């Protein structure tokens, strides 16, 4: 018999669903170009804040949000694929989903990092904030990488969505609703899960936001001076 268990904390869920409109906004503003690039820069900085926060939350957040909890080795992955790993053994991300999370975070972090040094090759009005640290030719090359890497992000996002659809249709497992409510129906007994304080998440988020929105422009201004 299944019972509802709290699996996802509020910070993890907010990160997940906030990334959706931010990612869409980055795509839209890049496609429009022109003065929309000002918003592209702002959204890129916001994405960097969110991803850095999620990385830190993966180190010191709630149990199901921690990398050490859901990044499984080969033996555990094989046991999962063979149907020998009960869902109660890893109630959050399954072994395959855990590695997808890491791949998405690293890909997003690289994209945001490239954007910091990219050049607005059309008007040069909305260069990345750290473009002043490198020469123009390298900045334009990085811009090309930044554009190409977005295709990789789209591919990873598509795989993620298809995997969610597969679990819904093929395994009758809804992965979307628990990410809204935080609750998941699990069979049998589940060891008590540990959840970090939301205040810890808020402090981490504010520190990362201060670092990105304060530290990055300060570094750029210091070099320019």
Secondary structure as GFF3:
##gff-version 3
##sequence-region A 1 225
A	DSSP	beta_strand	2	6	.	.	.	ID=ss1
A	DSSP	alpha_helix	10	32	.	.	.	ID=ss2
A	DSSP	alpha_helix	36	60	.	.	.	ID=ss3
A	DSSP	three_ten_helix	63	65	.	.	.	ID=ss4
A	DSSP	alpha_helix	67	70	.	.	.	ID=ss5
A	DSSP	alpha_helix	74	81	.	.	.	ID=ss6
A	DSSP	three_ten_helix	87	90	.	.	.	ID=ss7
A	DSSP	alpha_helix	95	117	.	.	.	ID=ss8
A	DSSP	three_ten_helix	131	133	.	.	.	ID=ss9
A	DSSP	alpha_helix	136	170	.	.	.	ID=ss10
A	DSSP	alpha_helix	176	181	.	.	.	ID=ss11
A	DSSP	beta_strand	183	187	.	.	.	ID=ss12
A	DSSP	alpha_helix	198	210	.	.	.	ID=ss13
A	DSSP	pi_helix	211	215	.	.	.	ID=ss14
A	DSSP	alpha_helix	216	224	.	.	.	ID=ss15
###
